[in-house]
């Protein structure tokens, strides 16, 4: 018995990370069948552009900020926070991926990394594009994996992939996101979040 459920408990779930020491072929084979099939689809008009400290263009992060606001319907981060993300990229700690449909930008993703590990930090995609293209995010993550392996990063943290208990109601959208990320395979670990360590009963 690990813990008695009480008011200190906020969340119980599963998180996953992809071991980048494995070959691309091995990583791909551990994706779900649906994900592997999606990656085989090619849309000639979609272009994936990767930006790191070598080719980052000043203020590009503000384009992601504006797209994120458009998709979310509100600003979820301050401009200063987005500028901090920009500094991460310039300091060799971040990767920005931009997806264009011909000349129109339809998606962005930001990956944070250090010498050993990376985190799928933030992404935004025009929702109507998911009806037209079945694999925008699939290919964004696949491009991220290839880049991270090229710089000898060791692991790619995908975040929460299953929720057993949450104090806050988990909506269908977040459940679908968790399911999507879990289908990339990787190593799974259970974790618990508390809000008050003084009241925990072991």
N, C-alpha and C positions, 0 to 999 in steps of 0.2 A: 504494500500500500504506500504509494509515494506521497500523497497529499490528500487531506480532507477538503472537499469543496466548500469554500466559504467566501466571504465578501472580499477577500484578498485576491481571489482568482479572476484574471481578466481574459485569458486566452489559452487554449490548448490546440496545438496544430502540428503540421508537418512542414518542414522546409527542405528544399533540395538544392544541390549544387552539382555542376558538371565537372568531372575530372578532366582537365585539359591535357594531362600527361598521356591520355589515350589518343589513338590515331583518329583522324576525322572519320574514317570508315567505321571504326568501332563506336564512336559517339553517335553517328548517324543511325547505325543499326539498333541503338537503344531508344531511338525516338519511336513514338507510336506509329502504326501502319499508316494512319491518316496523315500524320505530319510528314512522313517520308514521301507519300504520294503528292502532297501539296508542294513540296520542294522541287518536284520534277516538272511542275507547271511553269511555263515561261510566258511572260507578257512582254512583248517587244517594246512597248511604249513606256514601260517602267524602268527607271534608272536608279540605282542605289549608289550614293556618294558617301564616302567615308572621310571624316576630317579628324586629324589629330594635331599635335603641336607642329607638325611639319607643313601642313597645308591649310590650317584653320584661317578663316577669313573674319576679320574684325566685325563684331556685332552680329555674326551669324546666329548666335545663341538667342538674340532678340527675336529672330524669325520663329524659332521654336517656341519662345515665350508667347508670341502672338497666336500661333497655331494652337498651343495648349489652352490659351484663354478662349479661343473660338470653339474648340471641342468641348471644354468643360463648362462653358457658359459664364465663367467668372475667373478672376485671377486667383490662383491657388498658392502662388509664390510671389514674393516681392521682386522688383527689378534687381535689388541688391543680391538676392539669392541666385538669380540667373547669372549675374555678373561673377559670382563666386564659382558657379559651374564653368563659366568661360575661363576663369583662372586655372581651374583644374586641368582643362584641356591644354592650355598654354604651358602648364607645368608638368606635362607628360603623365597626367593622371586621369585622362578622360578621352573617350571616343564619341564623336557625334555622327550619327547616320541620318542622312537625308534621302527621302524617296520622292521622286518626281514622276508625274504622269505627263509625258512630253515636257512642257515648260512649267507646269503647275506643281507646286510642292504640296504633297498630300500626307506626308508622315515624317516624324522625327523620332529619334531615340537617343538617349544618352546613357553611356556605360562608364561607370567609375572603376578605376583599377589602380593597384599598386604593383610592387614587384612580384607578388605571389598570387593575389586573388582579384577578382572583378565582381561588380555588382550591377545587375540590371536595374538601373536607378529610376529612369523615367521615360515615358513614351507618349506620343499622341498621334492619332490618325483621324482624318476626316471620316466620320462614321459611314457616310454613304458609299465610301470607297470599298468597304468590306463586302458590299453587294456586287461590286464589279470585279474585284480581285480577291481570290481566295487565300492568298498566301503572303500578304504584305509583311505581317509581323513574323511569320515563319522565316522568311528570307532575311529579315533584319537581324534576327537572333543568329541565324546561320552565318551571316557575314560577320557578326560580332565574334562568334566562336573562331572563325578562321583568322581574324585579325589578332585576337588574344593569343592564339597558339603561335602566331608569327613573332610575337614579342616575348614568348616564353612564359606567359602567365600560367599559373598552375591550376586554378579553379575558377569557375564562373557561378556565382551565387544567384539563383533564380528567385529566391524569396519563398513566401508561403505557397504551398501547393495543395494543402488540405486543411480544413478547419473541423476540429472535433467539438470545440466549445468556444463561444465568444460572448462576453458580457453584452457587447453591442450586436444588434441584429445584422447578420451577414446577408446582403441582398443577392439577387440572382446574378447580377453583373459581376460581382466579385467572386462568386462561386465559379462562374464560367472562366474568369481570368485564372483562378487557381487551377482549374482542370486543364486549361490550355498549357500553362507552364509545366504542370506535372507530366504532360505527354512528351516532354523533351527528355524524360528519363532522369539520369543522374543519381547521386547518392542521397537517400532520404534520412532525415533526422527529426525525431519528435522534440518539441520544445513547449515550454510553459511561460506565460507572462503573468507576473503579479503586480498589484498596485500598491501593496503595503507589506513589506517584508516582516514587519514586527508581528503581524497577526498570523503568519504561516504556521501550520501545525504539521510537522513531519512525523 
